[in-house]
Amino acid sequence: MSGAVLADAKSAADRKADYQARAKKAWDTRGRNPKLYEMYKARRASGAGAGTTGTAATADTAATAAFRKEKTTTTPPPSHTPDVEKDADGDGVTDAARVGVPADMVPPPPKVPRLPNLTKTEREHESAFAEAYEKDPDGMARSYLDMMKAAGKSNVFETDAAKNLYGEWALSQSSESRAEFRATMNTALHGTANAIVKRAFLMHLDSMSDEEKAKGLLVTVGGCGVGKGFCLSKCVDQIPELNAKKAGAVWDSAGDQNGTESPWLLKEAKKRGIKATYVYVSGDPEISWADEKRGVVARAALPTDGRMVDAHVFADSYVIGAKNHEAFSKKHAKDANFIFLTSGKTIDRAAGVPDSDLKRNRGGLLAFAQKTIRTGKTIPKRIRRGAMIGSRIWSRAKGAA
């Protein structure tokens, strides 16, 4: 090794040691756990980053150091840390997503799963929403039905709408404080909202008349922000099967669930003699995330919306979600109707799940989403926090990208 290169190496080593000493002092000064710091330093030295692997670990480590310094509270097992790639029954559809409740469950029982590694404030809101629901699940499900009926959407079931049953989500004193809350608490509230809407959905199916059952069940599937709701509202003239008003029930899937609920929905529909139609919407995830006009990040910047999806959840929704629907649609081709759409400058029909969706790399997509957040100069702090929260929550989750 040349003298110049060796000098540079020593200089870099000195700078690293100095950085670590200052970081340790800062942690100790703030009352942090020194043992936690030593564990963090050991993981960095071993190249393990935050406990993830591959491309995603690099993006994770660079983008989220601040979040790992934040003191968190923990929930005793079982906390919700599923292996997002696990398919226990071998049907080709994974069993659970990072958020929401496991695909075939409608709790309680059991209780709504709690996420790991939440801050005190996040845990308080997660617990308050979950405990209110667990205390009166049927009552809260009826509240959802009443809310949607008042909005003229009595047959529509969407997880994000159920979050309006939590006071601060819907009733913050200003649009700015509401946007702040929605960006930072979306992930923590998602599980309970998903449980509520699933219970309300079953109530609705059980109350449907024979005439309503004959209208069928319409299910949308696709990644976060791909345009599923847009297709339902704007493409009816082009594709009459998307007319939600003519369906007996509409399950407007949260992309966050990776299409894991599709088998459960079909099973419940078949029990009641209801024909299901699944509409899969494909789109470019980089546009869905970063487009300045209609991307997930831009949507979260609107005070009228504010909801921010975590980058890990987003990447899962496009990669795992596509593979899940490919397997499900092939296995149940004779049990339900399937429509495939591509969303771009126009909405067009497709023959099936596009090959590009099935070949997409989850780690690469996660890295893109995190880099967009890390390098965006005008992205509000609340959106950065909401988009990067998963690096803390699922730092050691199985099936991590």
PLY file of the C-alpha trace (Angstrom):
ply
format ascii 1.0
element vertex 401
property float x
property float y
property float z
element edge 400
property int vertex1
property int vertex2
end_header
0.00 0.00 0.00
1.47 3.42 -0.90
2.22 5.96 1.82
-0.41 8.35 0.53
-3.13 5.76 0.55
-2.12 4.54 4.01
-2.23 8.09 5.32
-5.69 8.52 3.90
-6.81 5.26 5.49
-5.50 6.33 8.90
-7.18 9.67 8.51
-10.48 7.99 7.68
-10.07 5.63 10.66
-9.34 8.57 12.95
-12.37 10.42 11.67
-14.55 7.34 12.22
-13.24 6.88 15.79
-13.86 10.54 16.52
-17.38 10.30 15.15
-18.11 7.22 17.27
-16.74 8.90 20.41
-18.89 11.97 19.84
-21.93 9.83 19.09
-21.43 7.80 22.28
-21.06 11.00 24.33
-24.24 12.42 22.81
-26.16 9.26 23.59
-24.87 9.15 27.19
-25.57 12.84 27.72
-29.16 12.35 26.64
-29.63 9.39 28.93
-29.57 6.78 26.18
-28.67 3.18 26.89
-24.87 2.72 26.40
-25.37 -1.00 25.78
-27.72 -0.18 22.91
-25.03 2.02 21.42
-22.46 -0.79 21.68
-24.88 -3.17 19.91
-25.46 -0.56 17.21
-21.71 -0.04 16.76
-21.12 -3.80 16.54
-23.77 -4.20 13.84
-22.23 -1.35 11.84
-18.74 -2.84 12.18
-19.96 -6.22 10.96
-21.65 -4.66 7.95
-25.08 -5.76 9.14
-26.45 -2.24 9.13
-29.87 -2.19 10.77
-30.36 -5.91 10.62
-31.50 -6.01 7.00
-29.57 -7.38 4.04
-28.55 -6.40 0.53
-29.30 -3.13 -1.25
-32.00 -2.10 1.20
-29.59 -2.22 4.15
-27.38 0.43 2.54
-30.28 2.78 1.96
-31.65 2.01 5.42
-28.44 2.81 7.28
-27.73 6.02 5.42
-31.23 7.41 5.65
-32.43 6.55 9.13
-29.70 6.92 11.75
-31.72 9.62 13.49
-34.67 7.32 13.94
-32.59 4.61 15.59
-31.52 7.10 18.26
-35.10 7.68 19.26
-36.05 5.98 22.52
-38.81 3.44 21.97
-41.12 1.41 24.10
-41.70 -2.25 23.40
-44.71 -4.48 23.53
-44.37 -7.95 25.08
-44.79 -10.80 22.57
-46.66 -11.48 20.47
-45.93 -8.26 18.61
-46.65 -8.06 14.90
-43.40 -8.95 13.15
-44.52 -11.35 10.42
-42.32 -12.88 7.78
-43.82 -11.07 4.80
-42.63 -13.80 2.43
-44.11 -16.74 4.37
-46.79 -18.85 2.66
-47.63 -21.52 5.21
-50.41 -23.21 3.24
-48.58 -23.11 -0.08
-51.39 -21.43 -1.99
-49.01 -18.93 -3.59
-50.30 -16.00 -1.49
-48.30 -14.82 1.51
-49.99 -15.00 4.89
-49.56 -11.49 6.28
-48.21 -8.03 5.53
-46.17 -5.77 7.78
-49.28 -3.81 8.74
-52.94 -4.67 9.13
-54.12 -7.97 10.56
-53.18 -11.40 9.15
-55.11 -12.14 5.99
-57.64 -14.66 7.31
-58.21 -13.03 10.71
-60.97 -10.68 11.88
-60.02 -9.80 15.46
-61.03 -9.89 18.19
-60.31 -12.64 19.00
-57.35 -12.49 19.10
-56.39 -8.94 19.93
-55.29 -6.56 17.20
-51.54 -7.18 16.62
-49.26 -4.50 18.02
-46.23 -3.26 16.12
-42.73 -3.47 17.62
-40.37 -0.57 18.27
-42.84 2.31 18.51
-42.13 5.56 20.32
-44.14 6.40 23.42
-46.49 8.68 21.47
-46.97 6.18 18.66
-47.66 3.42 21.16
-50.23 5.55 22.98
-52.21 6.20 19.82
-51.91 2.61 18.59
-53.12 1.31 21.95
-55.93 3.84 22.33
-57.43 2.97 18.93
-56.97 -0.78 19.35
-58.34 -0.89 22.89
-61.41 1.14 21.95
-62.13 -1.30 19.16
-61.45 -4.40 21.24
-63.83 -3.12 23.92
-66.73 -2.85 21.44
-65.77 -4.32 18.05
-69.31 -4.63 16.69
-70.17 -1.12 17.80
-67.13 0.34 16.07
-67.84 -1.66 12.93
-71.37 -0.27 12.92
-69.91 3.21 13.30
-67.91 2.60 10.15
-71.04 1.48 8.31
-72.93 4.58 9.49
-70.04 6.86 8.48
-69.85 5.41 4.97
-73.62 5.50 4.55
-73.58 9.21 5.42
-70.89 9.69 2.77
-73.01 7.93 0.13
-70.65 4.93 0.01
-72.53 2.39 2.09
-71.23 -0.56 0.06
-67.55 0.49 0.02
-64.95 -0.93 2.39
-61.51 0.63 2.63
-59.06 0.45 5.50
-57.90 4.05 5.27
-61.46 5.33 5.65
-61.77 3.51 8.98
-58.98 5.69 10.40
-61.52 8.53 10.46
-63.07 6.80 13.47
-60.04 7.87 15.49
-60.56 11.43 16.68
-57.24 13.07 15.96
-57.10 11.57 12.48
-60.31 13.28 11.47
-60.78 16.12 13.91
-57.45 17.86 14.46
-57.96 21.56 15.02
-56.25 22.67 11.82
-55.49 21.15 8.48
-51.77 21.47 9.25
-51.97 19.58 12.54
-54.15 16.97 10.88
-51.58 16.48 8.14
-48.85 16.18 10.78
-50.78 13.50 12.63
-51.68 11.52 9.52
-48.14 11.49 8.19
-46.58 10.31 11.43
-49.31 8.03 12.84
-50.61 6.30 9.70
-48.60 3.13 10.29
-49.47 2.87 13.99
-53.23 3.11 13.33
-53.39 0.86 10.28
-53.84 -2.46 12.07
-56.95 -1.44 14.00
-58.44 0.27 10.96
-57.97 -2.92 8.96
-59.66 -4.99 11.67
-62.62 -2.60 11.83
-63.26 -2.61 8.10
-63.01 -6.40 7.86
-65.62 -6.83 10.60
-67.87 -4.20 9.01
-67.50 -5.97 5.66
-68.75 -9.26 7.08
-71.69 -7.47 8.71
-72.58 -5.98 5.34
-72.35 -9.33 3.53
-74.65 -10.91 6.11
-77.21 -8.14 5.66
-77.31 -8.20 1.84
-80.54 -9.12 0.12
-80.61 -11.68 -2.68
-80.84 -8.80 -5.14
-77.73 -7.17 -3.69
-75.85 -10.46 -3.66
-76.62 -10.87 -7.35
-74.74 -7.61 -8.00
-71.56 -9.27 -6.79
-68.42 -8.26 -4.95
-65.91 -5.91 -6.59
-62.33 -6.08 -5.27
-59.48 -3.74 -6.22
-55.88 -4.92 -5.93
-52.57 -3.13 -6.54
-49.69 -1.25 -4.99
-49.94 1.77 -2.72
-50.88 4.88 -4.69
-51.16 3.06 -8.02
-54.60 4.51 -8.76
-57.12 1.90 -7.64
-59.55 4.48 -6.30
-59.07 6.63 -9.39
-60.07 3.73 -11.62
-63.25 3.19 -9.63
-64.24 6.84 -9.83
-63.06 7.88 -13.30
-63.00 4.83 -15.58
-66.57 3.57 -15.38
-67.52 4.75 -18.88
-64.49 2.98 -20.33
-64.84 -0.15 -18.18
-68.43 -0.62 -16.93
-67.41 -3.44 -14.58
-65.74 -0.83 -12.37
-69.04 0.83 -11.45
-68.94 0.62 -7.66
-72.53 1.86 -7.35
-73.81 -1.20 -9.18
-71.89 -3.69 -7.03
-73.38 -5.28 -3.96
-70.12 -4.64 -2.09
-66.77 -3.08 -2.93
-63.51 -4.01 -1.19
-61.11 -1.21 -2.13
-57.94 -2.90 -0.95
-55.20 -1.07 0.88
-52.05 -1.71 -1.13
-50.34 -2.11 2.24
-51.86 -5.61 2.55
-50.01 -6.96 -0.54
-53.15 -8.68 -1.84
-53.00 -11.13 1.07
-56.73 -10.73 1.72
-57.83 -11.99 -1.68
-58.33 -15.66 -0.65
-60.25 -14.61 2.47
-62.51 -12.32 0.45
-63.26 -15.09 -2.06
-64.01 -17.58 0.72
-66.47 -15.22 2.42
-68.15 -14.35 -0.87
-68.55 -18.00 -1.88
-70.10 -18.82 1.50
-72.94 -16.48 0.64
-73.27 -17.29 -3.04
-71.71 -14.00 -4.18
-69.66 -13.80 -7.37
-66.42 -11.85 -6.98
-64.62 -9.70 -9.55
-60.99 -8.74 -8.91
-59.50 -5.67 -10.59
-55.70 -5.56 -10.52
-54.15 -2.18 -11.33
-50.52 -2.09 -12.48
-48.40 1.03 -12.62
-44.85 2.38 -12.38
-44.03 2.47 -8.64
-41.41 5.17 -9.05
-44.08 7.45 -10.46
-46.56 6.35 -7.80
-44.07 7.34 -5.12
-42.29 10.40 -6.44
-44.45 12.07 -9.11
-44.78 15.74 -8.17
-48.49 15.85 -8.95
-49.96 12.47 -8.01
-47.27 10.54 -6.13
-47.62 9.22 -2.58
-45.15 11.83 -1.30
-47.02 14.66 -3.04
-50.34 13.37 -1.67
-48.97 13.41 1.86
-47.89 17.04 1.42
-51.50 18.10 0.90
-53.05 19.44 4.13
-56.36 17.97 2.95
-54.82 14.47 2.97
-51.53 14.13 4.80
-51.42 10.31 4.94
-47.89 8.95 4.44
-47.04 5.33 3.66
-43.80 3.83 4.96
-41.23 3.03 2.27
-40.95 -0.64 3.28
-44.70 -1.12 3.08
-44.73 0.65 -0.28
-42.02 -1.57 -1.78
-43.73 -4.72 -0.47
-47.03 -3.69 -2.03
-45.64 -3.59 -5.57
-43.37 -6.63 -5.44
-45.01 -9.10 -3.06
-48.46 -7.85 -4.03
-47.90 -8.56 -7.73
-46.64 -12.08 -7.11
-49.52 -12.80 -4.75
-52.12 -11.73 -7.29
-50.43 -13.63 -10.11
-50.67 -16.85 -8.09
-54.19 -16.14 -6.83
-55.65 -15.23 -10.22
-54.24 -18.35 -11.87
-55.41 -20.67 -9.11
-58.93 -19.24 -9.03
-59.46 -18.39 -12.69
-62.73 -20.38 -12.68
-63.91 -19.18 -9.27
-64.00 -15.43 -9.92
-63.78 -12.80 -12.63
-60.42 -11.10 -13.15
-59.70 -7.77 -14.81
-56.17 -6.46 -15.31
-55.42 -2.79 -15.93
-52.29 -0.72 -16.56
-52.23 2.80 -15.21
-50.16 5.46 -16.94
-51.16 8.39 -19.11
-54.19 6.26 -19.92
-55.91 3.31 -18.26
-55.74 0.23 -20.47
-56.71 -3.41 -20.17
-54.01 -6.06 -19.90
-54.00 -9.82 -20.34
-52.69 -10.45 -16.82
-50.15 -9.23 -14.28
-47.39 -7.66 -16.43
-44.01 -9.42 -16.45
-42.38 -6.17 -15.34
-44.38 -6.31 -12.10
-43.24 -9.86 -11.40
-39.56 -9.15 -12.11
-39.33 -6.03 -9.95
-36.68 -5.98 -7.20
-38.01 -5.14 -3.74
-34.68 -4.00 -2.31
-34.08 -1.73 -5.28
-37.52 -0.17 -5.02
-37.06 0.42 -1.30
-33.70 2.07 -1.95
-35.30 4.36 -4.56
-38.13 5.36 -2.21
-35.75 6.10 0.66
-33.34 8.05 -1.55
-36.24 10.18 -2.77
-37.04 11.07 0.82
-33.42 11.55 1.85
-32.51 13.86 -1.04
-35.76 15.80 -1.48
-34.96 19.33 -0.38
-38.56 20.51 0.10
-40.07 17.42 1.71
-41.60 18.33 5.10
-40.17 16.73 8.22
-43.47 14.95 8.99
-43.36 13.17 5.63
-39.75 12.14 6.13
-40.69 10.63 9.46
-43.73 8.78 8.12
-41.84 7.44 5.12
-38.85 6.21 7.12
-40.58 4.87 10.23
-40.31 1.28 9.04
-36.51 1.32 9.35
-37.01 1.47 13.09
-40.12 -0.69 13.39
-38.95 -3.62 11.26
-35.17 -3.37 11.64
-34.97 -7.11 12.31
-38.15 -8.40 10.68
-38.11 -11.67 8.80
-38.46 -11.33 5.06
-37.00 -7.82 5.20
-36.18 -6.35 1.81
0 1
1 2
2 3
3 4
4 5
5 6
6 7
7 8
8 9
9 10
10 11
11 12
12 13
13 14
14 15
15 16
16 17
17 18
18 19
19 20
20 21
21 22
22 23
23 24
24 25
25 26
26 27
27 28
28 29
29 30
30 31
31 32
32 33
33 34
34 35
35 36
36 37
37 38
38 39
39 40
40 41
41 42
42 43
43 44
44 45
45 46
46 47
47 48
48 49
49 50
50 51
51 52
52 53
53 54
54 55
55 56
56 57
57 58
58 59
59 60
60 61
61 62
62 63
63 64
64 65
65 66
66 67
67 68
68 69
69 70
70 71
71 72
72 73
73 74
74 75
75 76
76 77
77 78
78 79
79 80
80 81
81 82
82 83
83 84
84 85
85 86
86 87
87 88
88 89
89 90
90 91
91 92
92 93
93 94
94 95
95 96
96 97
97 98
98 99
99 100
100 101
101 102
102 103
103 104
104 105
105 106
106 107
107 108
108 109
109 110
110 111
111 112
112 113
113 114
114 115
115 116
116 117
117 118
118 119
119 120
120 121
121 122
122 123
123 124
124 125
125 126
126 127
127 128
128 129
129 130
130 131
131 132
132 133
133 134
134 135
135 136
136 137
137 138
138 139
139 140
140 141
141 142
142 143
143 144
144 145
145 146
146 147
147 148
148 149
149 150
150 151
151 152
152 153
153 154
154 155
155 156
156 157
157 158
158 159
159 160
160 161
161 162
162 163
163 164
164 165
165 166
166 167
167 168
168 169
169 170
170 171
171 172
172 173
173 174
174 175
175 176
176 177
177 178
178 179
179 180
180 181
181 182
182 183
183 184
184 185
185 186
186 187
187 188
188 189
189 190
190 191
191 192
192 193
193 194
194 195
195 196
196 197
197 198
198 199
199 200
200 201
201 202
202 203
203 204
204 205
205 206
206 207
207 208
208 209
209 210
210 211
211 212
212 213
213 214
214 215
215 216
216 217
217 218
218 219
219 220
220 221
221 222
222 223
223 224
224 225
225 226
226 227
227 228
228 229
229 230
230 231
231 232
232 233
233 234
234 235
235 236
236 237
237 238
238 239
239 240
240 241
241 242
242 243
243 244
244 245
245 246
246 247
247 248
248 249
249 250
250 251
251 252
252 253
253 254
254 255
255 256
256 257
257 258
258 259
259 260
260 261
261 262
262 263
263 264
264 265
265 266
266 267
267 268
268 269
269 270
270 271
271 272
272 273
273 274
274 275
275 276
276 277
277 278
278 279
279 280
280 281
281 282
282 283
283 284
284 285
285 286
286 287
287 288
288 289
289 290
290 291
291 292
292 293
293 294
294 295
295 296
296 297
297 298
298 299
299 300
300 301
301 302
302 303
303 304
304 305
305 306
306 307
307 308
308 309
309 310
310 311
311 312
312 313
313 314
314 315
315 316
316 317
317 318
318 319
319 320
320 321
321 322
322 323
323 324
324 325
325 326
326 327
327 328
328 329
329 330
330 331
331 332
332 333
333 334
334 335
335 336
336 337
337 338
338 339
339 340
340 341
341 342
342 343
343 344
344 345
345 346
346 347
347 348
348 349
349 350
350 351
351 352
352 353
353 354
354 355
355 356
356 357
357 358
358 359
359 360
360 361
361 362
362 363
363 364
364 365
365 366
366 367
367 368
368 369
369 370
370 371
371 372
372 373
373 374
374 375
375 376
376 377
377 378
378 379
379 380
380 381
381 382
382 383
383 384
384 385
385 386
386 387
387 388
388 389
389 390
390 391
391 392
392 393
393 394
394 395
395 396
396 397
397 398
398 399
399 400
